[in-house]
Structures are given as structure tokens and as C-alpha cells.
Amino acid sequence: MKEEAKNEGTSPETKAPSKKRKLAMPDTYIIVAVIVLIMAALTWVIPPGSYDYREVDVNGRMRSIAIDGTFHYLDASEANPTGFLAYFKSLYTGCVDAADIIFVIFVCAGTFGILVKTGAFHAGIGTVLRKMGNKDILLVPILMSVFALGSSMFGMLSEFYGFIPLMVGLGVAMGYDAMYGFAIIALGEYVGFMGATFNPYTVTVAQSIAGVPLYSATGFRFFALACFILASSAYVIVYGKRIQKDPRRSAVFGQESIHALNKDDLEQYRLDTKAVLIIVTVLATLGCLMYGMMELGWGYGELAGLFLIMSMIAAGIAGWSPNRWVDEFMIGVKTIVWGGLLTGVAKAIVVVMEDAHIKDTIIFALSNGLKDLPSVASAQTMLVAQTVLNFFIPSGSGQAAATMPIMAPLADMLGVSRQVACLAFQFGDGLSNLVWPTCGCVIICALGGISIQKWWRWFLPLAGILFVMQMALIALAMVMGL
């Protein structure tokens, strides 16, 4: 009765205003799971289809190449559209299919955790920052160019995985944030793929299939690469200056990085003999890894094995017991479990498409949509089509093998040179790797401890700038008659 009387005697004007509930951003897992769900729904709408394929030797490696003009729809009984239980099963299958990269992510995180605890990285980075003084801004274009050239010329991506936690820590130690350091290596790697010069996984495969001279138009592609590096470096530098003035404008404000290195702490470390030996071990391991992957055909297994050996040697130099090595390794792994498993969940998108046999149907539909366009518009639309197709075929060489046999003769019909068709492929493949959850951005975000939502929010304005630059460069290539 007292409560009722109190309520009755209170006028609407004197009631406390109700707080508006904030709209919470869905977790990354929810976003990716929804994308899988949408793709699962499309498997009931898009009819299954397939091209005929033949095995072709492309620069010493046998690849399955689609045969233009052979697309045919499949009987519904040959496809497996995704039902209720199959949707949840695809999440499991995605994790199983991505087990190799998931384990690599865990090993990289555990290894880096050990290297940080030894203090060697603190000593090394502290020394670099003291030498650079107020010129640390020069590290952005220098380091980005190093990563971009490795990717552009040799197709290096996983070879740089071990540097990702280090670059994130460097960004924080320089007085910026985790996104600053992460962007330097992420943009460097994939801008290099976008401005590929001698990349054996994209340029070599695409030009060989298209029938244009191998490594032709290299000068133009170097020019494109330089443009992309300059634009990306400027974007990162401007972002760094902005958050130095107001840390609240950081893309990861309020979120503690799992790889953070405190600048004040760095002053306490000096390069003693142990630190030098550990850093030499790291550099020797990465050099061995790069040689093995480029010359000996090594893969994720050798990468993981080398990182385990490197972490054991570093722990031994630091004087740790085997038990401490295990403890510190597992602490590092725990920090990255969410990212590793997210890679498997994202893989479910590909699993759903492959089960339903809709990938080739999408390629056929996109290529058909180009046939009635004028040549100028066709070249730009090829770029859009290759950007979209990278969502469905997240492998650079796989996308070249699946699409160039269709796009090259289509380019002839449209009055577009095959060289420009190759450019449209490499541009579309490179940039969208940093956007689509089926591609490498999920892996590198996991390694860097960066939420993919925060990465999208930070990167998408730059993606728009780079896409406009791609369109301008393709128009320039047509004017030049490449």
C-alpha cells in the first residue's frame, strides 16, 4: 500500500528518466556464424553447377584448370544444401579442415609469449627506439615496404606470421596502439599481394593461364605497388598522429593488447649476451623458415616445428626449466584461443559452398554478367567480379586457376587486353584478403589479438581509397595499351 501511494503521488515530470539501452555490437563469432547461415540459406536458392577441369602444368606445378565453355548445372541429387543439423556440423568441419592453421596460430602465440617473457624483445625494441629518437615515424614506410616486397616478389604471407605479435607490441611501445603496429604488417603483406610483381602464386599462375608473356608489365606493377604503399603508409601515419593528440580516438581504446610492450619498461632492459643470443636465434629461425618455404616447399608443419624448436632454445638460453617452458607456452596459447577457433568457424563458409557445389555457378553468373558491357566498363567490372569471387575462392592461386580460363577469353570478346584481365585479378584478390572473413584477415587478426570488427571499422575507409586507386590504375593500363 505504501509503495502504491508513493507511485500515485509522483507526477510524470518528477520521475527519473529511464536510461536508453545501448545497442551492443555482436561478438565476432556471431557475425561469422550469421555469414555462414546466410551462405547456408543460399545453398537452397543457387543451383549446383560445375565446369569441367583438366590438369595443367603451370610453371612446374600441376593445377586443376577450369575449361571455358564447359559449365553445366548438376542434378540436385549431387549437391548437399545445408540443413539445420548440417549448419552446426559445418562449424565443426570448418575447424577440422582448418586444423593446420589453427595449430600454427597456437604455436605462434605460445612461442611469442615465451620470447617476450625472456626480455629479449624488450631489450631489442628498446634499443631500436632509442636509436631512432623522434624519427620513429620513418619505421612505417620502411617496415611496410619490407613486408610488401617480400609478399609482392615471393608471395610471402605465413612466413611473416612470427612478426605479427612483435609488430603489435612495437606499435604500443612507440606510444601509439596495437592497431598501429598491426596495420604496418597487415597492410604491408596484402598490399604486396595486391601490387604483385613476381608473386609465384598470383602473377605467375594468372599470366601463364591467360597466355601473356610471363612477368610482362612488371614496371607498371612496381608503380602500382609504390602507389599502394604510399597511400597505406600515409593512412597509418595520420592515424598515429591523431591518437597521439587524443588517445580516445584509438580504434582499440580501452582494450588491453595481449602483445603490448610498455615503453617505460623497455628502458629497464639492455642488450646483454642472453638477449643477443635469443634475438640471433629468432632471426636465424625466420631466415631458415623463409628459405624452406620458398625453396624446399615447406608448409605449416615445418613452420610449427621450427617455432617450437626456437621457443625451446630461447628458454634454454634464458636458463628456464622444462616445466617453466610448458607453463609459459600454455599461457601464451590461452591468449589466442578465441582467434584460433574463429579461423575454423570462418572456414565453415567454404565448407557450406563446397558441399552444395555452388562456387562454379557463382563464377558462371558473374562472368555472364560482363558480356554485354562496353570495354571500359568491363575492365572495371572484372575488378569488382574478382573482388567478389575472392570471398568464395580465398586462395590466390586457386582463384587464378578457377577464373582466368574464363576471364581471359571473355576479355578478348569485350575488347579488354588479357594483361588488364590479369591486373583485375591480382588487384581484386589482394585487397579483399583484408576484408572477407573467408580470407587471411581472420588469421592475422587472431595472431595480432585484434577484433575483426575493430579491424573492419579501421580499415574500410582505406579499403575504399585503395579500391578507387585500383580502378584508376586499370583505366591507366587501358590508356597505355598494356
N, C-alpha and C positions, 0 to 999 in steps of 0.2 A: 504493500500500500504506500509506503514512504517513497519507494522508487517511482511509482506511478504518479504520485502527487508532484514529485520533483520534475518529471518529464512534462507534465501538463502545464507547469508554471514556467517553463522555459520557452521563450519566443524563438522563432527560427533565426532571428538576427544574432542571438547570443550563443547559438550552438557552435561548437568548434568545427572549423572546416574540415571536411574529410580529405585525407591525403590521396592524391591520384596514384594509382599503382603504376610503377614504371614497367614498360614493355621490355622484358628481358630477352637478350639475344639468345637464340637456341645454341646449344653446345655443338661443337664441330661434328661430333658423332651423329647428332640428329640431322644436321644439314646433309651430310654424306648419305645417311640412311634414307633420307627423303629423295635424294637424287637416284639412288638405287631403286626406290619404289616407283618413281616416275618412269625409269627405264623398264622396269618390270611391267608396268601398265602398257608401255609402247610395244612390248613383245606380243600383245594381243591385237594390236592395231596394224603394225608394219608387217607385211607378208614376208616370209622367209625367202631368200634367194641366194644365188651364188654365181660367181664367174668360174670358168674353167681355169685351172692353173697348170703351169709347166715349170719344171726345174731348170734354172739357167745359171751358168757360172758367171757371177758378177765379180770381176777382179779377184778371182781365186776362191770365192765362196759361193756355194750353191744356195740359191734363193728361189722360193716359190713365187712366180710372177703371174699376175692375172693376165688373161688373154682378152684383149679388147674385142667387143662384139659377141662375146660368148655368154653374157649374163642371161640367166634363166631363173624363173621362180621355182621354188621347191614345193613338193607336196606337203601339206600341213602335217602329215604324219612324221615327216623327217625333222620337224622342229619341236622344241620344248619350251613353249611360252611359260613364263614364271607364274606359278600359282601361289597360294597362301604359304604353304609349308616350304615350297621351293625358294621363296623370297628369303626366309630366315636361313635356309640351308646355304644360299648363295653367300651370306656373310661368313659362314664357316669355310666354304670352299675358297672364297677370296683370301682368307687368312692362310689356308693351306697352300694355295698357289703362290702367295707372296712370302712364304716361309723363309726363302733365302735372303730377301732384302730385310725382312723383319729381324732376323738374327744378326745381320750386318749392323742394323741400327742399334741393337742391344750391345753388340761388341764395341762399336764406336763410342757409345755413351759410357760403358764401363771403363774402356781404355782411357778416354779423356779424363774421366773422374780421377783415375789414378795419377795421370800426368800432372793434373792440377794440384793434387794433394802433395806431390813431391816438392812443389815450389819452383820447379824448373821454368815453367811458363811465366810465372810471376817475375822471375829474375830476367828472363829473355825479353818480355814485353816492356818491363820497366826500363831496361837498358835502351831499347829502341825509342821509347817515348822521350827519354832524357836526351838522346842524341838529336831527335827531331825538333825538340823545343816547341816553338809556336808554328812550325811548318807541318804539323801532323795532317793538315788538310790535303797535302800532296799525296798522302797514302791512298786516298780514294781513287784517283785516276791511275796511279801506278799499280796498286794491287788489282783493281778491276781489269786493267789491261793484261796483267799476267794471267789471271784466270780465263779471260776472254780468248787470249791467243792459244792457250792450251786446249780449250774447247773448240775453237774455230779451226785449228790446224790438225789436231789429233783426235778430236771427238771425246775429250776427257770430261767426264762428269763424276762418276763414282770414285775416280782417282782423287778427287778433291774432298770427299766426304770427311776425311780426318781433319780438314782445315776449318770446317763449319763451326764447331764449338769454339775453336780458337779465335775465329773472326768475331763471333758474338761477344766473347769475353773482351776482345780488343776494343770493340765499339763502346762497351761500358767503361773500360779503363781510360779511354781517351776523353771521357767526360760527356759522352753522348748517351746512347742507349743500345739495347740489344738489337733493335731493328736496324740501326745504322751499320753495325758491323755485319749483320746477316745480309743486308741488302748488297753490300760490296761484293760478297762472294756469290750470292744467288744471281744477281744481275750479271756479274762477270761471266759465270758459267753459261747462262742461257742466252745472253746477248751474243756470246761467241758462237753458239749453235745457230742463232738467227743470222748472223753475218758470217756464215761458214765459208772458209776459203779452201782448205784441203780436207775438210772433215770426211773421213772414210765411211762414215755411217749415213751421211745425208748427201753431200755433193757428189761423191764418187758413185753411189748407187743410183741417184736420180739421173745424173748425166749419162751414165752407161746405159740405162734403160731407155732414156729419151733419144739416144743416138747422137748426142752432140759431143764435140771433142772434149776429152777428159781434162778437167781443170781449166777449161776456157772461161773467159771473162773474170779471171782471178783478180785483176786490177780493180774492176768495178766492185767486186765483193769485198775487197780490202777497204775501199772507200766507204761502202755501206757499213762495214764493221766499225770504222772510225767514227762515223756519224752516230751510231748507236751507243758507243762507249762515251762519247762526249755528252750526249743527252742524258744518259743514265748517271754519269758522274755528277753532272750539274744538279740533277734532281736530288741526289743523296746529299751533296754539299749544302744546298739550300735548306733541305730538311734539318741537317745538323745545326746550321746557324739558327734556325727557328727554335729548336728545342733548347739551345744554349741560352737564348733570351728568355724563354718561358718553358720550363721542363714539363708543365702540364699539357703542352701540345705534343708530347711524345705519343707515338702510336701505341706504346706499351706502358703508358703511365700507370703507376700503382701496381704493376706486375713485376715481381722479382724474377730476374732471369736465372735459370738453373746453371748457366755458364758464366755468370758475372765475375769479373775480376775488379776488385776495388783499387782505385788509383792510389789512395793513401797507403794501402797495404803493399803496393808494388815498391814503394820507397824503402821498405824494410828488407827487400831481397837483393842480393848481389850475385853476380855470376861466379860462383865457386866451381871447383873441379867437378863435383857431382852434377850440378846444374848443366854445365857444359857437356858432360858425357851423355846426359839424358837427352838434351837437345840434338846432339850429334846422332844419337840412336834414332830419334824421331825422323830427322832429315834423311838418314840412310835408309830407313824403312820405307818412307814415302818415295824416295828415288827408286828403290828396288821394286816397289809396287807399280810405279808408272812404267818402268821398263817391262815388267812382266805382263802387264795388261796390254801394252802396245805391241810388244814383240813376241811374246810367248803365248798369247791367247788366254791369259789368266782371267778368272771371273771372281764372283763374290766369295767363293770358298777360300781361295788364296788370300783375298783381301782380309777376311775374318781371321784366318790363320796367322797372317803377318801381324795384325793388330794385337792378337793375344800374345804372341812372342814379344812384341815391342813392350807391352804393358808389364810382362814378367821381368824383362831386362831392366826396365826403368825402376821397378820395385826393388830388384836386387841391388842396383846402384845406390838407391836411397837407403838400403840396409833394412828393408822390411822383411818380416817373417811371411811364410806362405799363407798363414791364416789371415794376416792383415791384408795381403793381396786380394784374397777372396772377399773379405768384408768390404773393402773399398770398391772393388769391382761391382759387387751387388748394389751398393749404394748408388753408383753411377747408373746402373741399369734401371733401378727403380724410378729415377727421374724422367725416364724416357719411355716407360711402358705405354702410356697413353698414345704417344706418337707412333710407336711401332705397330700397335694394334690397329690404329687408324689407317695405316697403309694397307693392311689386309682388308679392312671394311671397304675402302675405296676400290680395291681390286674386284669387289663383287659386281661393280658396274660392268666391267668387261666380261665377267663370268655370265651374267644375265644375257648380254648381247650374243655371246658365242653359242650359248645353249639354244637360243631362238633363231640363229642364223640370219640376223638382220643387218649385219655390218655391210655386206656387199650390196644389199638392197639400198642402203643409205648412200653408198658411193655412186650407184647407178642413178639414183634420183637426183643427186647433186650435179653429176656430170650432164645429165639430160637437160637440166635447167639452164645450162650455159649455151646451148646450141643456137638459140635464136637471138643472141646478144651481139651488138657490134663489137669489133675487135678491141677498142679502147676499154669498153665496159667489161668485156670478157676477161681481160688480164686482171683487172681489179677483183672481179667476181671469183676468179680462180684462187686469189689470195684468201678471200672470205671462205671459199669452199674448203681449202686446205687447213685453214684455221679451225673450222668446224670439225673436219674429219679427224684432227688430232685428238679430239675427245674420244672418238671411237677406236682409233688405232694409235695408242700412246707411244709406240716405238718409231723412232725416226727412220730406220732402215725398213721396218715393216710397212710404214706409211708410204715410203717411196716405192716399194715393191708392189703394193696393192693399188696405188693410184696413178703412178707415172705411165704404166702401159695404157691407161685410159686417157689421161690428160694430155699426153704427148700427141697422139693422132687427133685428138679433139682440138688442140691448139692449131694444128695445120688447117683444119676446117674453118676455124674462127679468124684466121689471119694473124695469129699470135705466134711469135717465134718459140721454138722449143726451149731456147735458153731462158726466156722470160717465164715459161711454164716451170722450169726448174727453180728460178728465183722465187716464184709464188709459193712453191712447195717449201723451200727452206725457210722463208720468212714466216709462213703460217705455222710450220712445225715448231720453230724456235720460240716465238713469242708466247704461243698458247701453252707451252710447257709450264709457264709460270702462273697459269690461270686454272686450267682444267684439273679437277681432283683425280682424274684417272692418270695424270702425268706426274712428272718428277717433283712438282711443288709440294705434294703431300710428304714425300720422303725427306726433302731438305728442311721443311718446316718442322718435321719430327726431330731431325738431328739438331736443329737450332733451338728447339724448345719454344718456337713461335706459333701462336694460334693461327690457323689458316684463315679465320675470319679477319683477324687483325692484319695479316699479310694482304688479303684481298683489298681491304679498305685503304691500306697504304699504297699498294701497287697499282690499282686500277686507273687512277689518273695518269700515271706514267705509261701504262699499257695503251691508253688512248693516244697519247703523244707518239709513242713508238709505232702504233698502227698507222697513223697519218703519215709518218715518215716512210713507212714501208710502201704505202700507196704512191707517194711522191717519187720514191726511188724506182718503182716499177714503171711509172709513167716516163721517168727519165731514161730508163733502159730501152723503152719502146722508141722514144725520140732518137736515141743514139743508134738504133737499129741492131741491138745485141741479138 
